[in-house]
């Protein structure tokens, strides 16, 4: 005579399955996150090596470009023969810092290496402008940037061989709310005039090595300027990401992961870095979401006369003696 399961036995089996699922599902999620983080580190390493190859082919210089090149979009769907450099057509063929990936694209076999496996890129920016928002970015203080009438040059000169402590200096990182990591300038567009391009001003720019700024990227913020950490303190799920940190690519082509607190610990406070002049933030009206400067974009301007402590030992930002 066959014996069927009783209701109690079925309930016990279901309860055991539910308990096992509750235990195992978080483990699977953590394993999936760890695998994607490893893939992200590999991507960063490949892009960092591409920068080194670019410099090797261009007199040791990091790239600084602007202008417009037909069919140059990272998004191949925008390369249909129509020039896209502003207006209703978007910026798909722009060569400025918002699409810095184009500088090293010839050394990268696939555009997919520029995507972050743990972050969802902004579909509007990708489909309209071919730009990657919410992914990896370049540290503009390391390569500089070109704009109309103005050229920003890294404080060390912009050659790859002059990078201070290249194994520890951060060239690339993930930064979900921007296209590049901002730099610091002392005084607004003041400097020498370029001999190669008369009328264009050249200014030395410096790393945004200010812990208060980066804390506002990783933690929930409040207040009009969005640079003030909210109380109680809690990590921002987008800023800190599922893995709770930052994948960084170094100037020597290596890459590694830093947890949020480790990243902040390698970044000086404003009181350490800004020796004189206005601290951070300089003014409440200059900042928008995630403490991003509104005008000019990606330049944190400190008043004329401000002195920066470039000798403090924070190798992540190229600060200190080699």
C-alpha positions in Angstrom: 0.0 0.0 0.0 1.5 3.4 -1.1 1.8 6.0 1.6 1.3 9.7 0.7 3.0 12.6 2.4 1.0 14.1 5.2 0.3 17.9 5.2 2.7 18.4 8.1 5.5 16.7 6.2 4.9 18.8 3.2 4.9 22.0 5.3 8.2 20.9 6.9 9.8 20.4 3.5 8.6 23.7 2.2 9.9 25.4 5.4 13.3 23.8 4.9 13.4 24.9 1.3 12.4 28.5 2.3 15.2 28.6 4.9 17.8 27.3 2.5 16.7 29.9 -0.1 16.9 32.7 2.4 20.5 31.6 3.3 21.7 31.0 -0.2 20.2 33.8 -2.3 22.3 36.5 -0.6 25.4 34.3 -1.0 24.6 34.0 -4.8 24.1 37.8 -5.0 27.4 38.5 -3.3 29.2 36.0 -5.6 27.7 37.7 -8.6 28.8 41.1 -7.4 32.3 39.9 -6.7 32.5 38.4 -10.2 31.4 41.6 -11.8 33.8 43.6 -9.6 36.7 41.4 -10.8 35.6 42.0 -14.4 35.5 45.8 -13.7 39.1 45.7 -12.4 40.1 43.9 -15.6 38.4 46.5 -17.7 40.2 49.3 -15.9 43.5 47.6 -16.3 43.0 47.3 -20.1 42.0 51.0 -20.4 45.0 52.1 -18.3 47.4 50.1 -20.5 45.7 51.8 -23.6 46.7 55.2 -22.1 50.2 54.0 -21.8 50.3 52.9 -25.4 48.8 56.3 -26.5 51.5 58.1 -24.7 54.2 55.9 -26.2 52.9 56.9 -29.7 52.5 60.6 -28.8 55.8 61.9 -27.4 55.0 60.7 -23.9 52.0 63.1 -23.6 48.6 62.3 -22.2 45.8 63.2 -24.7 44.0 66.5 -24.6 41.5 67.0 -27.4 38.6 69.0 -28.5 36.7 69.5 -31.8 34.4 67.3 -33.8 35.1 64.2 -36.0 32.5 62.6 -38.2 31.5 59.1 -37.3 33.6 59.0 -34.2 30.8 58.2 -31.8 31.3 55.4 -29.3 27.7 54.4 -30.1 27.9 53.0 -33.6 24.2 53.7 -34.1 25.1 57.5 -34.3 27.7 57.0 -37.0 25.4 57.3 -40.0 27.3 60.1 -41.9 25.5 63.0 -40.2 27.8 65.3 -38.2 26.7 65.5 -34.5 28.3 68.3 -32.6 25.5 70.1 -30.8 21.9 71.1 -31.2 19.2 68.6 -31.9 21.6 66.0 -33.3 23.5 65.7 -29.9 27.2 65.5 -29.3 28.0 62.1 -30.7 31.0 63.2 -32.6 32.5 65.6 -30.0 36.1 65.0 -29.0 36.1 66.8 -25.7 36.6 65.4 -22.2 33.0 64.1 -22.0 34.0 61.4 -24.5 37.6 60.9 -23.4 37.3 57.2 -24.3 37.8 58.2 -27.9 41.4 59.2 -27.2 42.4 55.6 -26.5 39.7 53.7 -28.4 42.2 52.8 -31.2 44.1 50.7 -28.6 40.9 49.0 -27.3 39.4 46.1 -29.1 35.9 46.6 -27.9 33.9 49.6 -26.6 32.5 47.2 -23.9 35.6 47.6 -21.9 34.5 51.2 -21.1 31.3 50.0 -19.5 31.1 49.2 -15.8 29.7 45.7 -15.1 28.1 46.8 -11.9 26.5 50.1 -13.0 23.7 50.9 -15.4 24.7 53.5 -17.9 22.4 56.4 -18.7 20.5 55.3 -21.8 19.5 58.9 -22.8 23.2 60.1 -22.9 24.3 57.0 -24.7 21.5 57.1 -27.3 21.6 60.9 -27.9 25.3 61.8 -27.4 27.2 58.5 -27.3 28.5 59.4 -23.9 28.9 57.0 -20.9 27.4 58.4 -17.8 27.5 56.1 -14.7 30.7 54.2 -15.6 34.4 54.6 -15.5 35.9 58.2 -15.8 39.3 59.7 -16.3 41.0 61.9 -13.7 41.1 65.2 -15.5 43.8 66.5 -13.2 46.1 63.9 -14.7 45.5 64.5 -18.4 44.1 68.1 -18.5 41.3 69.3 -20.8 40.9 71.6 -23.8 38.2 74.2 -24.2 37.7 77.2 -26.4 40.4 79.7 -25.7 41.7 77.8 -22.6 44.0 74.8 -22.1 44.3 73.2 -18.7 47.6 71.4 -18.2 48.4 69.0 -15.2 50.7 70.5 -12.6 53.4 67.9 -13.4 53.3 68.9 -17.1 51.1 66.2 -18.7 53.8 63.7 -19.7 53.3 60.1 -18.6 57.0 59.8 -17.4 56.5 62.8 -15.1 53.6 61.4 -13.1 54.4 61.5 -9.4 54.5 57.9 -8.0 52.8 56.3 -11.0 52.1 53.0 -9.2 49.9 54.8 -6.7 48.6 57.8 -8.8 45.0 57.4 -9.9 44.4 58.0 -13.6 41.0 56.2 -13.8 38.2 55.5 -11.5 34.5 54.8 -11.4 32.4 57.9 -10.8 28.7 57.4 -11.4 27.5 61.0 -11.6 29.9 62.6 -14.1 31.9 62.0 -17.3 35.3 62.7 -15.7 36.8 63.5 -12.3 37.1 67.2 -11.8 40.2 69.2 -11.2 41.1 72.3 -9.1 42.2 75.6 -10.6 43.5 78.6 -8.7 41.8 81.7 -10.1 39.5 81.7 -13.1 41.3 81.2 -16.4 44.4 83.0 -15.5 47.8 81.9 -16.8 50.2 82.2 -19.6 49.4 82.5 -23.3 50.2 79.6 -25.6 52.9 80.2 -28.2 51.5 77.5 -30.5 48.0 78.9 -30.3 48.0 82.7 -29.8 45.2 83.9 -27.6 44.7 80.6 -25.8 45.5 80.7 -22.2 47.3 77.9 -20.4 46.8 77.2 -16.7 48.2 74.6 -14.4 45.5 72.5 -12.8 45.6 70.3 -9.7 43.9 67.2 -8.3 40.6 67.5 -6.5 42.2 65.8 -3.5 39.5 67.0 -1.0 37.9 64.4 1.2 34.8 66.5 1.8 34.0 66.4 -1.9 34.5 62.7 -2.3 32.5 61.9 0.8 29.6 63.7 -0.9 29.9 61.2 -3.8 29.6 58.1 -1.6 27.3 59.2 1.2 23.8 60.6 1.2 23.9 64.4 1.3 21.6 67.2 2.2 21.5 71.0 2.0 21.3 73.5 -0.8 24.8 72.9 -2.1 24.5 69.1 -1.9 28.0 68.9 -0.4 26.9 68.2 3.2 26.7 64.7 4.5 23.2 63.8 5.9 22.6 62.6 9.4 22.5 59.8 10.2 25.4 59.0 7.9 24.6 56.3 5.3 26.2 55.3 2.0 24.4 56.4 -1.1 23.4 53.2 -3.1 24.4 54.8 -6.4 27.5 56.6 -5.3 29.0 53.7 -3.3 27.6 51.1 -5.6 26.7 47.5 -4.9 30.3 46.7 -4.0 30.7 49.7 -1.7 33.8 51.2 -3.2 35.8 52.4 -6.2 37.6 50.5 -8.9 40.7 52.6 -9.7 43.2 52.5 -12.5 46.7 53.6 -11.8 49.1 55.6 -14.0 51.4 52.5 -14.4 48.6 50.5 -15.9 47.6 48.5 -12.8 44.1 48.5 -11.3 42.6 47.7 -7.9 39.5 48.1 -5.8 39.3 50.5 -2.8 36.4 50.3 -0.3 34.8 53.7 0.3 36.5 54.3 3.7 39.9 53.2 2.2 39.5 55.7 -0.7 38.6 58.5 1.6 41.5 57.6 3.9 43.8 58.1 1.0 42.4 61.6 0.3 43.3 64.6 2.4 40.8 66.9 4.0 40.5 70.4 2.7 42.3 71.7 5.8 45.3 69.6 4.9 45.4 70.4 1.1 44.3 74.0 1.0 47.1 75.8 2.8 45.6 79.3 2.5 42.5 80.9 1.0 38.9 79.6 0.9 38.2 76.0 2.0 35.7 73.7 0.6 33.1 74.2 -0.7 34.0 77.7 -1.7 30.4 78.9 -2.3 27.0 77.2 -1.9 25.7 78.5 -5.2 28.3 76.8 -7.4 27.2 73.2 -6.8 24.4 70.9 -7.9 23.6 67.2 -7.4 26.5 65.2 -5.8 28.5 68.4 -5.2 29.2 68.8 -8.9 30.3 72.3 -10.0 27.7 73.9 -12.3 29.8 76.6 -14.0 32.3 76.0 -15.4 31.8 72.2 -15.5 34.3 70.0 -13.7 36.5 72.9 -12.6 36.6 73.8 -8.9 37.9 77.3 -8.9 39.7 78.5 -5.7 40.4 82.2 -5.3 43.6 83.8 -6.6 46.2 83.6 -3.9 45.1 80.2 -2.7 48.1 77.9 -1.9 47.9 74.1 -2.1 50.0 71.8 -0.1 51.4 69.7 -2.9 54.0 68.0 -0.7 51.6 66.1 1.6 51.9 62.4 1.2 48.8 61.2 -0.6 50.1 59.2 -3.5 46.6 58.4 -4.8 46.4 62.0 -6.0 50.0 62.3 -7.1 50.8 64.3 -3.9 54.1 64.0 -2.1 57.7 63.2 -3.0 58.4 60.2 -5.3 
